[in-house]
């Protein structure tokens, strides 16, 4: 996928998810500047089924997550992790 397609897809996910992280529900910032992308609330693309578990880069397996959730999920199932982050237990 070229850079323009990735940017458009990130914008589309941002719009579909109303600017919120798919796990914690907090607002994320859609940015392409390197110093903003390192912030915990920066929007990142997340593979719902991890690639290590056989997930693909297909659009149906991707969602937008804040950087903090994306990096702290580890090997947990995405649905379990979302419930845990939203304190639904």
C-alpha positions, 0 to 999 in steps of 0.5 A: 500500500502506498503512503497516500492510501495508508493516510486515507485509510487512517483518516477513514478509521478515524472518522468511523471510530469518531476519533476514539481508540478502539480499546479505551475509547479515549480521543486520539490525535491523527498526526503525521509529524514524528514528534506527535506520533510518539505521544501516548494518545497518537493514533496508530493502526492496530491488527485486531488478530495479531500477525503473530497469530495468523492475522493479516493486514487486510482492512477488516483486521485493522482498527485505530488505537491510541499508541498506549493501548497498541503498545501495552496489549501484548498477546491478549485477545483484542476483545478481552483487552478492550473490555479490560481497558474499559473496566467492564469486568 
